[in-house]
Amino acid sequence: NFHRSESEKNYLFNNLLHDVFQKELPELIKNGVRVRFLGEQSLFPEGLQETINHIESKTKHLDVLNLNLLFCYGATLEITQAVKKIAQRVRDGLLSVDQIDEQTVRNALWTGDIPDPDLIVRTGGVLRLSNFLLFQAAYSEFVFLDCFWPDMTEEKLGLCLDQFNKTKRNFGK
């Protein structure tokens, strides 16, 4: 998305993220919504990083609902950053190679304290993950829809949930 025009990037970062979240923050707090931004935050404009830190700090204690926003996110980048973090812990003598297991990797991911998704709904008529939660999606169920996100309705979401509820999940067993 960073290859988009300056006007698109300006709208996304300044109008959509900054203005909307500043306006909605009191309502989010009132409803107990914890907000987290996951991704390579160093790529965000500096002013937006301050907004993100403010929103996350004001909502970090809330636990009714979690709103996780993935911007500047790519699963391969997330996994690469996790490997670097683990390697640094080994280098610093805080972790041995023999101690590295699936949980170590999971904890090093940006999503380390967030449950893996049970259901991933992909809109837009494409049948791919597009570098989205590759590690976390190992046992997720998928529904692919031909409509685009703006055309998503409660009825379509209900059909996705119905399909999910009919699925016998075995988690690789």
Salt bridges, closest charged atoms under 4 A:
GLU6 OE2 - LYS9 NZ 2.91
GLU8 OE2 - ARG4 NH1 3.34
ASP19 OD1 - HIS18 ND1 3.09
GLU24 OE2 - LYS23 NZ 3.86
GLU102 OE2 - ARG106 NH2 3.09
ASP113 OD1 - ARG36 NH1 2.89
ASP116 OD2 - ARG106 NH1 2.84
ASP118 OD1 - ARG169 NH1 2.96
GLU141 OE2 - ARG169 NE 3.43
